[in-house]
Amino acid sequence: MTVERIGVVGCGQMGGGIAQVCALAEYPVVVMEQTPDLLHRGLARIDAQLGRDVEKGKLSADQRQAAMARISGTTDLSSLSECDLVVEAVVENLDEKRRIFAALDRIVKPDAILASNTSSVCIMEIAAATERRDRVAGMHFFNPVPVMPVVEVVKTIVTSDDAIDQICAVADKLHKTVVLAKDTPGFIVNLLLVPYLLDAIRALEGGVASRDDIDTAMKLGCGLPMGPLTLADFIGLDTLLYIGDVLLNEFHQEKYAAPPLLRRMVIAGMVGRKSGKGFYEYTR
Ligand code: 3HC
């Protein structure tokens, strides 16, 4: 089996980005959303993004049209039955992911591969909801998917080498560099990134420096594209808190403990760019 058709569950920021890069790499893609409205908005976001690439001369109008033509949208999971690889990119909730994987397991071909774009949920727990545990893995993209050039490929203690090889071959076609990680909390990037972001919030909370100076110091002092508070807003403070809690529950180390300010901002609905307000304000 080689991967010829890709399914994506979820057409939000991450799922839409994954569908977009797969379509640009000439894979037929079936993308599933819960409601017609969410699907319509997700597909419109992909089309708008491709339109910006046309304006910049990175893509021709024909390439944009061809990419959109390769993407078919659905609200019915069973439309993914012919996909050889399905990438799930829904909300970070173990029960929801297990429900989707159990359903996909009954729908797709026996040798199809199921991958999760999760940033923090244990892949083995998701795989255990299926009868094909050796064909379940992590395929963790980074936001914004069309721009960030790396994918973490996560192998559980039972994922087959063949499934990993197939995922790596797809990532290669998407022009993404693969890094291999074990199924341990936070994989590579979030294991290292999340304590840094939590420490930046602790520095703000502790009055070390102002919001802007913390961001400027790290951006200019370390040559980063974004300061940590801007990046926390970009990722979503709810997502950051969720990953921090997963790491804390697994490792019981203080460095993963969410600062009180973060928890309170999430309770207040100030979850960053997507809500219009986090450490900064955004016009949506
Ligand atoms: N989708 C597609 N392309 C986008 C984009 C998006 N959402 N946002 C920006 N871009 C493109 C722009 O079109 C532009 O392309 P060009 O150079 O060909 O014109 C390029 O990215 C640069 O964009 P801008 O000039 O508008 O702005 P910046 O130079 O500030 O770059 C950025 C924006 C690429 C987001 C940059 O600030 C960056 O790399 N930030 C860090 C992002 C990061 O660390 N992501 C990882 C987060 S962690 C994660 O995702 C894991 C999860 O599990 C938590």
Residues whose N, C-alpha, C, O or C-beta is under 5 A from the ligand:
A	BS01	3HC	S119 F141 F142 N143 P144 P146 V147 P225 M226 I235
